[in-house]
Amino acid sequence: MIIEILEGVTDIDLVINLKLREDVLLEKCLGRRICNQCGGNFNVASIDIKADNGSPGMVMAPLLPPANCISKLITRSDDTEAVVKERLRIYREMVLCTLYYYYVWTSNRMTA
């Protein structure tokens, strides 16, 4: 379905697959906060992973609210670990099919 939508609105010349560790995605999603007064979006999760066994380190600072929002922060009701993990599972299913399609598409273009 994603492929049909993309090909219906544009010509595809390049496909880029951005990846991020799922534990980091989960932590950042669970760190989301909204100010119920101003509607601002913030993130209280601070990521600081040291390089290990050839894997690069990663630092992602929190996006902290101003002082007047701190006492008014709420968490979305659907920002639970179970919901975020289910979103990631669905995303993986959709992306794997799309990546495979474009892998074959790229291979065919290179041999044509």
N, CA, C and O atoms as a GROMACS GRO file, in nm:
protein
  448
    1MET      N    1   0.081  -0.119   0.000
    1MET     CA    2   0.000   0.000   0.000
    1MET      C    3   0.086   0.126   0.000
    1MET      O    4   0.056   0.220  -0.074
    2ILE      N    5   0.190   0.131   0.081
    2ILE     CA    6   0.279   0.247   0.083
    2ILE      C    7   0.342   0.267  -0.054
    2ILE      O    8   0.352   0.379  -0.103
    3ILE      N    9   0.383   0.158  -0.115
    3ILE     CA   10   0.448   0.166  -0.245
    3ILE      C   11   0.355   0.226  -0.348
    3ILE      O   12   0.396   0.313  -0.426
    4GLU      N   13   0.230   0.181  -0.352
    4GLU     CA   14   0.134   0.233  -0.448
    4GLU      C   15   0.111   0.382  -0.427
    4GLU      O   16   0.100   0.457  -0.524
    5ILE      N   17   0.102   0.424  -0.302
    5ILE     CA   18   0.082   0.566  -0.273
    5ILE      C   19   0.202   0.647  -0.320
    5ILE      O   20   0.186   0.749  -0.387
    6LEU      N   21   0.323   0.602  -0.285
    6LEU     CA   22   0.443   0.674  -0.326
    6LEU      C   23   0.454   0.684  -0.477
    6LEU      O   24   0.481   0.792  -0.531
    7GLU      N   25   0.434   0.574  -0.545
    7GLU     CA   26   0.449   0.574  -0.690
    7GLU      C   27   0.337   0.651  -0.758
    7GLU      O   28   0.351   0.693  -0.874
    8GLY      N   29   0.225   0.671  -0.689
    8GLY     CA   30   0.116   0.748  -0.746
    8GLY      C   31   0.137   0.898  -0.738
    8GLY      O   32   0.072   0.973  -0.811
    9VAL      N   33   0.228   0.943  -0.652
    9VAL     CA   34   0.247   1.087  -0.635
    9VAL      C   35   0.383   1.138  -0.680
    9VAL      O   36   0.402   1.259  -0.693
   10THR      N   37   0.479   1.049  -0.703
   10THR     CA   38   0.612   1.096  -0.740
   10THR      C   39   0.691   0.986  -0.809
   10THR      O   40   0.658   0.867  -0.797
   11ASP      N   41   0.795   1.026  -0.881
   11ASP     CA   42   0.890   0.929  -0.936
   11ASP      C   43   0.996   0.904  -0.829
   11ASP      O   44   1.049   0.998  -0.770
   12ILE      N   45   1.027   0.779  -0.805
   12ILE     CA   46   1.126   0.743  -0.703
   12ILE      C   47   1.261   0.725  -0.771
   12ILE      O   48   1.275   0.642  -0.861
   13ASP      N   49   1.360   0.803  -0.728
   13ASP     CA   50   1.496   0.791  -0.780
   13ASP      C   51   1.592   0.738  -0.675
   13ASP      O   52   1.699   0.686  -0.708
   14LEU      N   53   1.555   0.753  -0.550
   14LEU     CA   54   1.645   0.717  -0.441
   14LEU      C   55   1.562   0.673  -0.321
   14LEU      O   56   1.459   0.733  -0.290
   15VAL      N   57   1.609   0.570  -0.253
   15VAL     CA   58   1.543   0.522  -0.132
   15VAL      C   59   1.647   0.524  -0.020
   15VAL      O   60   1.756   0.469  -0.035
   16ILE      N   61   1.612   0.587   0.091
   16ILE     CA   62   1.702   0.595   0.206
   16ILE      C   63   1.630   0.531   0.325
   16ILE      O   64   1.516   0.564   0.355
   17ASN      N   65   1.699   0.439   0.391
   17ASN     CA   66   1.643   0.373   0.509
   17ASN      C   67   1.718   0.423   0.632
   17ASN      O   68   1.835   0.390   0.652
   18LEU      N   69   1.650   0.502   0.714
   18LEU     CA   70   1.709   0.551   0.839
   18LEU      C   71   1.678   0.452   0.951
   18LEU      O   72   1.564   0.406   0.964
   19LYS      N   73   1.779   0.420   1.030
   19LYS     CA   74   1.758   0.324   1.138
   19LYS      C   75   1.803   0.385   1.271
   19LYS      O   76   1.895   0.466   1.276
   20LEU      N   77   1.735   0.343   1.376
   20LEU     CA   78   1.771   0.382   1.511
   20LEU      C   79   1.740   0.263   1.601
   20LEU      O   80   1.642   0.192   1.580
   21ARG      N   81   1.823   0.243   1.700
   21ARG     CA   82   1.801   0.131   1.791
   21ARG      C   83   1.662   0.139   1.852
   21ARG      O   84   1.616   0.246   1.892
   22GLU      N   85   1.595   0.023   1.858
   22GLU     CA   86   1.458   0.022   1.911
   22GLU      C   87   1.451   0.056   2.058
   22GLU      O   88   1.352   0.114   2.103
   23ASP      N   89   1.553   0.021   2.136
   23ASP     CA   90   1.549   0.058   2.277
   23ASP      C   91   1.554   0.210   2.295
   23ASP      O   92   1.494   0.264   2.387
   24VAL      N   93   1.626   0.278   2.206
   24VAL     CA   94   1.632   0.424   2.209
   24VAL      C   95   1.498   0.483   2.165
   24VAL      O   96   1.448   0.576   2.227
   25LEU      N   97   1.442   0.429   2.057
   25LEU     CA   98   1.310   0.475   2.012
   25LEU      C   99   1.207   0.460   2.123
   25LEU      O  100   1.128   0.551   2.148
   26LEU      N  101   1.209   0.346   2.189
   26LEU     CA  102   1.113   0.321   2.297
   26LEU      C  103   1.131   0.423   2.410
   26LEU      O  104   1.034   0.481   2.458
   27GLU      N  105   1.255   0.443   2.451
   27GLU     CA  106   1.280   0.537   2.560
   27GLU      C  107   1.238   0.679   2.524
   27GLU      O  108   1.179   0.749   2.606
   28LYS      N  109   1.268   0.722   2.400
   28LYS     CA  110   1.229   0.856   2.358
   28LYS      C  111   1.076   0.868   2.348
   28LYS      O  112   1.020   0.971   2.388
   29CYS      N  113   1.010   0.766   2.297
   29CYS     CA  114   0.862   0.770   2.290
   29CYS      C  115   0.801   0.777   2.429
   29CYS      O  116   0.704   0.850   2.451
   30LEU      N  117   0.856   0.700   2.522
   30LEU     CA  118   0.803   0.701   2.658
   30LEU      C  119   0.836   0.830   2.733
   30LEU      O  120   0.778   0.859   2.837
   31GLY      N  121   0.931   0.908   2.680
   31GLY     CA  122   0.969   1.035   2.742
   31GLY      C  123   0.890   1.155   2.690
   31GLY      O  124   0.913   1.267   2.734
   32ARG      N  125   0.798   1.132   2.597
   32ARG     CA  126   0.721   1.244   2.542
   32ARG      C  127   0.628   1.302   2.647
   32ARG      O  128   0.566   1.229   2.724
   33ARG      N  129   0.619   1.432   2.648
   33ARG     CA  130   0.528   1.503   2.738
   33ARG      C  131   0.465   1.619   2.662
   33ARG      O  132   0.524   1.675   2.570
   34ILE      N  133   0.343   1.653   2.703
   34ILE     CA  134   0.269   1.764   2.645
   34ILE      C  135   0.229   1.857   2.758
   34ILE      O  136   0.186   1.810   2.864
   35CYS      N  137   0.242   1.986   2.737
   35CYS     CA  138   0.194   2.083   2.836
   35CYS      C  139   0.044   2.100   2.812
   35CYS      O  140   0.002   2.140   2.704
   36ASN      N  141  -0.036   2.071   2.914
   36ASN     CA  142  -0.180   2.080   2.895
   36ASN      C  143  -0.232   2.223   2.901
   36ASN      O  144  -0.352   2.247   2.892
   37GLN      N  145  -0.140   2.318   2.917
   37GLN     CA  146  -0.181   2.459   2.912
   37GLN      C  147  -0.148   2.522   2.777
   37GLN      O  148  -0.236   2.578   2.712
   38CYS      N  149  -0.022   2.512   2.734
   38CYS     CA  150   0.019   2.577   2.609
   38CYS      C  151   0.017   2.482   2.489
   38CYS      O  152   0.023   2.527   2.375
   39GLY      N  153   0.010   2.350   2.514
   39GLY     CA  154   0.010   2.252   2.405
   39GLY      C  155   0.148   2.218   2.353
   39GLY      O  156   0.161   2.143   2.256
   40GLY      N  157   0.253   2.272   2.417
   40GLY     CA  158   0.390   2.244   2.374
   40GLY      C  159   0.427   2.098   2.390
   40GLY      O  160   0.378   2.030   2.481
   41ASN      N  161   0.514   2.050   2.301
   41ASN     CA  162   0.563   1.912   2.306
   41ASN      C  163   0.706   1.911   2.356
   41ASN      O  164   0.789   1.991   2.313
   42PHE      N  165   0.733   1.821   2.449
   42PHE     CA  166   0.865   1.813   2.510
   42PHE      C  167   0.904   1.666   2.523
   42PHE      O  168   0.823   1.576   2.502
   43ASN      N  169   1.032   1.643   2.557
   43ASN     CA  170   1.078   1.506   2.577
   43ASN      C  171   1.175   1.505   2.693
   43ASN      O  172   1.278   1.572   2.690
   44VAL      N  173   1.143   1.428   2.796
   44VAL     CA  174   1.226   1.425   2.917
   44VAL      C  175   1.331   1.314   2.914
   44VAL      O  176   1.412   1.305   3.006
   45ALA      N  177   1.331   1.231   2.811
   45ALA     CA  178   1.428   1.121   2.803
   45ALA      C  179   1.564   1.173   2.761
   45ALA      O  180   1.577   1.248   2.664
   46SER      N  181   1.665   1.132   2.834
   46SER     CA  182   1.803   1.168   2.804
   46SER      C  183   1.878   1.041   2.765
   46SER      O  184   1.889   0.948   2.845
   47ILE      N  185   1.928   1.037   2.644
   47ILE     CA  186   1.999   0.919   2.594
   47ILE      C  187   2.149   0.948   2.596
   47ILE      O  188   2.193   1.048   2.540
   48ASP      N  189   2.226   0.861   2.658
   48ASP     CA  190   2.372   0.873   2.660
   48ASP      C  191   2.430   0.732   2.661
   48ASP      O  192   2.456   0.675   2.767
   49ILE      N  193   2.448   0.677   2.543
   49ILE     CA  194   2.498   0.540   2.528
   49ILE      C  195   2.644   0.547   2.486
   49ILE      O  196   2.678   0.612   2.386
   50LYS      N  197   2.728   0.482   2.559
   50LYS     CA  198   2.871   0.480   2.528
   50LYS      C  199   2.899   0.383   2.414
   50LYS      O  200   2.828   0.284   2.396
   51ALA      N  201   3.002   0.413   2.336
   51ALA     CA  202   3.046   0.323   2.230
   51ALA      C  203   3.086   0.190   2.293
   51ALA      O  204   3.144   0.186   2.401
   52ASP      N  205   3.052   0.079   2.222
   52ASP     CA  206   3.079  -0.052   2.278
   52ASP      C  207   3.098  -0.153   2.166
   52ASP      O  208   3.016  -0.160   2.075
   53ASN      N  209   3.206  -0.229   2.171
   53ASN     CA  210   3.232  -0.337   2.075
   53ASN      C  211   3.217  -0.291   1.930
   53ASN      O  212   3.157  -0.362   1.849
   54GLY      N  213   3.270  -0.175   1.899
   54GLY     CA  214   3.264  -0.125   1.762
   54GLY      C  215   3.137  -0.052   1.727
   54GLY      O  216   3.128   0.009   1.620
   55SER      N  217   3.037  -0.056   1.814
   55SER     CA  218   2.915   0.019   1.790
   55SER      C  219   2.936   0.162   1.837
   55SER      O  220   2.992   0.185   1.944
   56PRO      N  221   2.890   0.259   1.758
   56PRO     CA  222   2.910   0.398   1.799
   56PRO      C  223   2.824   0.434   1.919
   56PRO      O  224   2.719   0.374   1.943
   57GLY      N  225   2.868   0.532   1.992
   57GLY     CA  226   2.788   0.584   2.102
   57GLY      C  227   2.676   0.672   2.047
   57GLY      O  228   2.671   0.702   1.928
   58MET      N  229   2.588   0.713   2.135
   58MET     CA  230   2.475   0.796   2.093
   58MET      C  231   2.436   0.888   2.208
   58MET      O  232   2.420   0.844   2.322
   59VAL      N  233   2.420   1.015   2.176
   59VAL     CA  234   2.375   1.112   2.275
   59VAL      C  235   2.256   1.186   2.216
   59VAL      O  236   2.265   1.245   2.108
   60MET      N  237   2.145   1.183   2.287
   60MET     CA  238   2.025   1.257   2.248
   60MET      C  239   1.976   1.330   2.372
   60MET      O  240   1.923   1.268   2.465
   61ALA      N  241   1.993   1.460   2.372
   61ALA     CA  242   1.954   1.540   2.489
   61ALA      C  243   1.802   1.547   2.500
   61ALA      O  244   1.731   1.536   2.400
   62PRO      N  245   1.753   1.566   2.620
   62PRO     CA  246   1.608   1.586   2.635
   62PRO      C  247   1.568   1.723   2.580
   62PRO      O  248   1.651   1.813   2.569
   63LEU      N  249   1.444   1.736   2.546
   63LEU     CA  250   1.387   1.865   2.505
   63LEU      C  251   1.298   1.909   2.621
   63LEU      O  252   1.178   1.884   2.623
   64LEU      N  253   1.360   1.976   2.715
   64LEU     CA  254   1.292   2.008   2.840
   64LEU      C  255   1.200   2.130   2.826
   64LEU      O  256   1.227   2.220   2.746
   65PRO      N  257   1.092   2.131   2.903
   65PRO     CA  258   0.997   2.242   2.897
   65PRO      C  259   1.048   2.363   2.976
   65PRO      O  260   1.137   2.350   3.060
   66PRO      N  261   0.991   2.480   2.947
   66PRO     CA  262   1.023   2.596   3.031
   66PRO      C  263   0.964   2.576   3.170
   66PRO      O  264   0.874   2.493   3.189
   67ALA      N  265   1.013   2.651   3.265
   67ALA     CA  266   0.972   2.635   3.406
   67ALA      C  267   0.821   2.645   3.425
   67ALA      O  268   0.765   2.574   3.509
   68ASN      N  269   0.755   2.732   3.349
   68ASN     CA  270   0.610   2.750   3.370
   68ASN      C  271   0.528   2.633   3.318
   68ASN      O  272   0.408   2.626   3.346
   69CYS      N  273   0.588   2.541   3.245
   69CYS     CA  274   0.515   2.424   3.194
   69CYS      C  275   0.537   2.298   3.278
   69CYS      O  276   0.458   2.204   3.271
   70ILE      N  277   0.642   2.296   3.358
   70ILE     CA  278   0.681   2.173   3.427
   70ILE      C  279   0.567   2.110   3.507
   70ILE      O  280   0.547   1.989   3.500
   71SER      N  281   0.493   2.188   3.580
   71SER     CA  282   0.386   2.132   3.662
   71SER      C  283   0.262   2.096   3.582
   71SER      O  284   0.167   2.038   3.635
   72LYS      N  285   0.261   2.130   3.454
   72LYS     CA  286   0.143   2.106   3.370
   72LYS      C  287   0.165   1.996   3.266
   72LYS      O  288   0.083   1.977   3.176
   73LEU      N  289   0.276   1.925   3.278
   73LEU     CA  290   0.308   1.821   3.179
   73LEU      C  291   0.220   1.699   3.198
   73LEU      O  292   0.193   1.656   3.310
   74ILE      N  293   0.176   1.645   3.086
   74ILE     CA  294   0.099   1.521   3.087
   74ILE      C  295   0.162   1.424   2.987
   74ILE      O  296   0.234   1.464   2.895
   75THR      N  297   0.133   1.297   3.006
   75THR     CA  298   0.175   1.193   2.914
   75THR      C  299   0.052   1.148   2.837
   75THR      O  300  -0.055   1.129   2.894
   76ARG      N  301   0.068   1.131   2.706
   76ARG     CA  302  -0.044   1.082   2.627
   76ARG      C  303  -0.085   0.944   2.677
   76ARG      O  304   0.000   0.864   2.717
   77SER      N  305  -0.214   0.918   2.675
   77SER     CA  306  -0.263   0.790   2.727
   77SER      C  307  -0.214   0.671   2.645
   77SER      O  308  -0.207   0.560   2.696
   78ASP      N  309  -0.180   0.694   2.518
   78ASP     CA  310  -0.133   0.584   2.434
   78ASP      C  311   0.020   0.574   2.431
   78ASP      O  312   0.073   0.493   2.355
   79ASP      N  313   0.089   0.651   2.509
   79ASP     CA  314   0.235   0.640   2.518
   79ASP      C  315   0.273   0.544   2.630
   79ASP      O  316   0.334   0.582   2.729
   80THR      N  317   0.235   0.418   2.610
   80THR     CA  318   0.273   0.312   2.703
   80THR      C  319   0.371   0.220   2.633
   80THR      O  320   0.378   0.218   2.510
   81GLU      N  321   0.445   0.144   2.709
   81GLU     CA  322   0.544   0.054   2.649
   81GLU      C  323   0.477  -0.045   2.554
   81GLU      O  324   0.529  -0.070   2.445
   82ALA      N  325   0.364  -0.100   2.593
   82ALA     CA  326   0.295  -0.198   2.508
   82ALA      C  327   0.250  -0.136   2.376
   82ALA      O  328   0.266  -0.197   2.270
   83VAL      N  329   0.195  -0.016   2.381
   83VAL     CA  330   0.147   0.050   2.259
   83VAL      C  331   0.263   0.086   2.168
   83VAL      O  332   0.256   0.066   2.047
   84VAL      N  333   0.370   0.140   2.225
   84VAL     CA  334   0.486   0.179   2.144
   84VAL      C  335   0.548   0.055   2.079
   84VAL      O  336   0.585   0.060   1.962
   85LYS      N  337   0.561  -0.054   2.154
   85LYS     CA  338   0.616  -0.177   2.096
   85LYS      C  339   0.529  -0.230   1.983
   85LYS      O  340   0.580  -0.281   1.884
   86GLU      N  341   0.397  -0.218   1.997
   86GLU     CA  342   0.307  -0.261   1.890
   86GLU      C  343   0.322  -0.172   1.767
   86GLU      O  344   0.321  -0.221   1.654
   87ARG      N  345   0.337  -0.041   1.788
   87ARG     CA  346   0.361   0.050   1.675
   87ARG      C  347   0.490   0.012   1.603
   87ARG      O  348   0.494   0.012   1.480
   88LEU      N  349   0.594  -0.019   1.678
   88LEU     CA  350   0.721  -0.058   1.617
   88LEU      C  351   0.708  -0.189   1.541
   88LEU      O  352   0.769  -0.205   1.435
   89ARG      N  353   0.631  -0.283   1.593
   89ARG     CA  354   0.609  -0.410   1.523
   89ARG      C  355   0.540  -0.385   1.389
   89ARG      O  356   0.582  -0.440   1.287
   90ILE      N  357   0.436  -0.303   1.388
   90ILE     CA  358   0.363  -0.271   1.265
   90ILE      C  359   0.456  -0.198   1.168
   90ILE      O  360   0.457  -0.228   1.048
   91TYR      N  361   0.533  -0.105   1.219
   91TYR     CA  362   0.629  -0.032   1.135
   91TYR      C  363   0.727  -0.128   1.069
   91TYR      O  364   0.753  -0.119   0.949
   92ARG      N  365   0.783  -0.222   1.148
   92ARG     CA  366   0.878  -0.320   1.092
   92ARG      C  367   0.814  -0.399   0.979
   92ARG      O  368   0.876  -0.418   0.874
   93GLU      N  369   0.691  -0.446   0.999
   93GLU     CA  370   0.622  -0.522   0.895
   93GLU      C  371   0.608  -0.440   0.767
   93GLU      O  372   0.637  -0.489   0.658
   94MET      N  373   0.564  -0.317   0.782
   94MET     CA  374   0.543  -0.232   0.666
   94MET      C  375   0.676  -0.198   0.597
   94MET      O  376   0.685  -0.202   0.475
   95VAL      N  377   0.776  -0.166   0.676
   95VAL     CA  378   0.904  -0.125   0.620
   95VAL      C  379   0.975  -0.242   0.553
   95VAL      O  380   1.035  -0.224   0.447
   96LEU      N  381   0.970  -0.360   0.612
   96LEU     CA  382   1.039  -0.474   0.551
   96LEU      C  383   0.986  -0.502   0.411
   96LEU      O  384   1.064  -0.527   0.320
   97CYS      N  385   0.856  -0.498   0.394
   97CYS     CA  386   0.797  -0.520   0.261
   97CYS      C  387   0.841  -0.411   0.164
   97CYS      O  388   0.877  -0.439   0.050
   98THR      N  389   0.840  -0.288   0.211
   98THR     CA  390   0.878  -0.175   0.126
   98THR      C  391   1.026  -0.182   0.091
   98THR      O  392   1.063  -0.161  -0.025
   99LEU      N  393   1.111  -0.212   0.188
   99LEU     CA  394   1.254  -0.222   0.162
   99LEU      C  395   1.284  -0.335   0.064
   99LEU      O  396   1.366  -0.319  -0.026
  100TYR      N  397   1.218  -0.448   0.081
  100TYR     CA  398   1.239  -0.560  -0.011
  100TYR      C  399   1.199  -0.519  -0.152
  100TYR      O  400   1.272  -0.547  -0.247
  101TYR      N  401   1.084  -0.454  -0.166
  101TYR     CA  402   1.038  -0.411  -0.298
  101TYR      C  403   1.143  -0.320  -0.364
  101TYR      O  404   1.178  -0.341  -0.480
  102TYR      N  405   1.193  -0.222  -0.291
  102TYR     CA  406   1.289  -0.129  -0.349
  102TYR      C  407   1.427  -0.192  -0.366
  102TYR      O  408   1.504  -0.148  -0.452
  103TYR      N  409   1.460  -0.292  -0.287
  103TYR     CA  410   1.584  -0.366  -0.309
  103TYR      C  411   1.578  -0.437  -0.443
  103TYR      O  412   1.673  -0.430  -0.522
  104VAL      N  413   1.468  -0.505  -0.470
  104VAL     CA  414   1.449  -0.573  -0.599
  104VAL      C  415   1.446  -0.470  -0.711
  104VAL      O  416   1.507  -0.491  -0.816
  105TRP      N  417   1.374  -0.358  -0.691
  105TRP     CA  418   1.363  -0.252  -0.790
  105TRP      C  419   1.501  -0.197  -0.826
  105TRP      O  420   1.532  -0.177  -0.943
  106THR      N  421   1.585  -0.172  -0.723
  106THR     CA  422   1.720  -0.121  -0.746
  106THR      C  423   1.804  -0.223  -0.820
  106THR      O  424   1.877  -0.188  -0.912
  107SER      N  425   1.794  -0.350  -0.780
  107SER     CA  426   1.870  -0.456  -0.846
  107SER      C  427   1.833  -0.465  -0.993
  107SER      O  428   1.920  -0.480  -1.079
  108ASN      N  429   1.704  -0.456  -1.023
  108ASN     CA  430   1.658  -0.463  -1.162
  108ASN      C  431   1.706  -0.343  -1.242
  108ASN      O  432   1.740  -0.358  -1.360
  109ARG      N  433   1.709  -0.225  -1.183
  109ARG     CA  434   1.756  -0.106  -1.254
  109ARG      C  435   1.904  -0.117  -1.285
  109ARG      O  436   1.949  -0.070  -1.390
  110MET      N  437   1.981  -0.178  -1.195
  110MET     CA  438   2.126  -0.188  -1.215
  110MET      C  439   2.161  -0.291  -1.321
  110MET      O  440   2.265  -0.280  -1.386
  111THR      N  441   2.076  -0.391  -1.340
  111THR     CA  442   2.105  -0.495  -1.439
  111THR      C  443   2.039  -0.467  -1.574
  111THR      O  444   2.067  -0.536  -1.672
  112ALA      N  445   1.953  -0.367  -1.579
  112ALA     CA  446   1.883  -0.336  -1.705
  112ALA      C  447   1.970  -0.256  -1.799
  112ALA      O  448   1.926  -0.221  -1.909
   0.00000   0.00000   0.00000
